[in-house]
Amino acid sequence: MQKPFTKTLTLYSIFQQLLPFIKPYRKMIYGTLFLTFIGALAAQVNPLVLKYTVDEVTKLTRLPNPMQEGIHVLVIISAILLGKEIINIFIQFGQKFYGEKIRINISSVLAQSVIDKILTYKISYFNDENHESGKLQIRIDRGIESLTKLVQNFFIDILPLFSNAFIALVIMYWQNVYVGLVSTVVVPIYFYVSALQAKKLNGVRRELRNQREKKTSGLLNLINSIMVIKSFVREKFEGEKQYDLQMQLMDSQLFTRRTNFFYDGLKTFIEQFGVVLIILLTVYLVLDQQMTIGAIMLHIMLFSNVSSPIRQLHRIYDDMNDAFIYAEGYFDILNADSETEVSGKFTEEDIKGDFRLENVDFTYPSGANALRNVSIHIENGKTTALVGLSGAGKSTVINLLCKFYLPNSGKILLDGRNLDDYDNDHLRKDIGLVLQKNHIFQGSIEDNIRYGNMDATFSEIEIAAKKAYLHEQILELPNKYNHDATQLSGGQQQRIAIARLFLKNPPIILLDEPTASLDAIATEQIKNSLDAIKENRTVVIISHSLSQILDSDKIYVMKKGDVVESGSHEDLMKVHGTYREIFDASARSLNLERLVKTYSEN
């Protein structure tokens, strides 16, 4: 069922929001407007010259030697038309070049502005299902495209066309009021039909936007999930899902085309009807000796100048309605000020890393309750482990420590000061974060490791890679440190993330399953490196690997968002509670009994 369309933006409101982006180019705009006015005047030269030519030739044909007498007429006509065309070359070049320059500049500013803005938004903004990467990309790309096209149409198409039409209409009235009135009556009818066409398509355009977003998001998800799809033999199922989306999109597109073809035919009829009326009226006035034969040609050409803008109205209305629909999505992203990260201003002291969570509650924007009345003390210079089953809230604690989210209630202290008071950049510069799955940027291994410290030398990058046990593997690659990092295995990419940590060298280290995608030998190597970097630093580690947590100074056991136990490994083993249950399950899954027996026998 087609949802009714509600236009929340008007042309004026779009202009108001575009104004800050347009203002820096106002000199170019004024120059373009001046050229537009000159161009509109030049466009009326041909009809006036044609009238003069026809009238003069008619007179000359009555003379005994018309060719000899008509030479000066040919010279005058040639000079005027040739001069006009030479001037017109410069006018059109100026209009199109500066109009295009304005469009390109504004497009670049719009693109950079939205990038700068979304980088300031909270993590929760990007986790919203309405803000999936595919949907955001379409809204930004199509929004910028439609807005810049609107600017381009205004300065390159609309202004020249309507200036031309207005001046042509003035000349028609000046020549004959009745002919001018006929032209004036036809134009509003054409406008009215174009407005009906736009109204008919309003709801469909909004639906087309939603369908394109769904199709793009679905395609991205399909590509990202290709291994799962093939492993479950769901190619046909996924193909049918995409086919259904494609059919919905096709229906909307066909409705749009069908509507456009109908109204375009109706508008062509109205325009031609106007031409017929002009011809009949001017012929009548010539026969009634109220105007010359040349005036017939003059008015037909002037009416063509008047009707040429309305021939473009369909395209202009299309672009304007695209601007209403897609600009709405673009400005929703640009103006989501409530999603901007809240940052404190405290930057005065070096951060030591003593965290206290006091009665913290947290619920994700999706409604999932993650933490309930959680109190944890993470001591400076010591290693604290968070243990629990999946969904216990461990990663949520790390998200809160980084200020990716703010607690709903309770408070978090860092070195005795409320975490909210800290400047976000200042805080995060002192935190090294390694996740279970870390993002690898498009580019070389060297550039990806350097992300940990943008000022690092190549020698420092090599040292970090060696600490992450990645250096030897890099040297075996064809392009060594210039090799494309996205082509590495999952384990190698994880080592890049750990190398970034060594390069950043922060006082606080947060590790969320740092060796999850590494083999046993690599895990042991990385553990040795991490053990070395842990000294005199505040470390929080989440791991299902027993070896990672046994040596922790304090272990907090979490279950369904609550802290249920805390203490050292030895203390928790004596309790025979949740930790002992997890430990025993891990030991059984590793077949520790068999491993120990094998180890002792050899």
Buried (B, 14 or more C-beta within 10 A) or exposed (E): EEEEBEEEBEEEBBEEBBEEBBEEBEEBBEBBBEBBBBBBBBBBBBBBBBBBBBBBBEBBEEEEEEEEEBEEBEEBBEEBBEEBEEBBEEBBEBBBBBBEBBBEBBBEBBBEBBEEBBEBBBBBBEBEEEBBEBBBBBBBBBBBBBBBBBBBBBBBBBBBBBBBBBBBBEBBBEBBEEBBEBBEEBBEBBBEBBEEBBEBBBBBBBBBBBBBBBBBBBEBBBEEEEEEBEEEEBEEEBEEBBEEBEEBBEEBEEBBEEBBEEBBEBBEEBBEEBBEBBBEBBEEBBEEEEBBBBBBBBBBBBBBBBBBBBBBBBEBBBBBBBBBBBBBBBBBBBEBEEBEBEBBEBEEEEBBBBBBBBEBBBBBEEEEEBBBEBEBBBBBBBBBBBBBBEBBBBBBBBBBBBBBBBBEEBEBBBBEEEBBBBBBEBBBBBBBBBBBEBEBEEBBBBBBBBBBBEEBEEEBBBBBBBBBBBBEBBEEBEEEBBBBBEEBEEBBBBBBBBBBBBBBBBBBBBBBBBBBBBEEEBBBBBBEBBEEBBEEBBBBBBBBBBEBBEBBBBBBBBBBBBBBBBBBBEEBBEEEBBBBEBBEEBBEEEEBEEEEEEEEEE
